[in-house]
């Protein structure tokens, strides 16, 4: 073999350079492995271990009111789809009493690995649709606007559609028949009434200091021009 051939030849054990796609995929897979190792529990429980650092063991997780709200809803929604009257709504109201005010209408469609953290005060309307791997914090509302427009016609889409991998922060309200694109994040106390493209991020205006040590600050017009979309 010539010196030039020796320089160009690669040892058999040397791997070819990874393409950008392969490299990115390896990073994503590694990060996913670091974030969470799949447990032996069903998805509705496993997702709690994945997303809540405070979840130490299965006995604590079984006390989570968000878990019980989801389990009650799975039963109520199935009865609702079978067009059984009264009982789906009864189950949802019992769940509301037992879960510190988590109210999920039996008609709402909820995907896999849905997690409500803390849970208190969550409201999800009848025609809401929620994809897989969605997380809500407490006091989130997935509600409607203008109920009088479609009174008596329950088939009309009145509530939002939340696509996969969306996180909605504390006290946020998403209202109307809008769509929140996959992999989006909605910050605490945000009011969302328009559809969002995938991979969007929206936040509410943060608090402004108006008084410090008893002295009133200038009350100039406050506006944040930062673009939070990603």
ABEGO torsion letter per residue (X at the ends): XBAAAAAABBBAABBBBBBAAAAAAAAAAAAAAAABBBBABBAAAAAAAAABAABABAAAAAABAAAAAAAAAAAAAAAAAAGBBGAAAAAAAAAAAAAGGBBBBAABBBBBGBBBBGGBGBBBBAABBBBBGBBBBBGBBBBBBGAAAABGBAABBABBBBBBGBBBBBGBBBBEBBBBBBGBBBBBGBBBABBBBBGBBBBBBBBBBABBGGBBBBBBBBBBABBABX
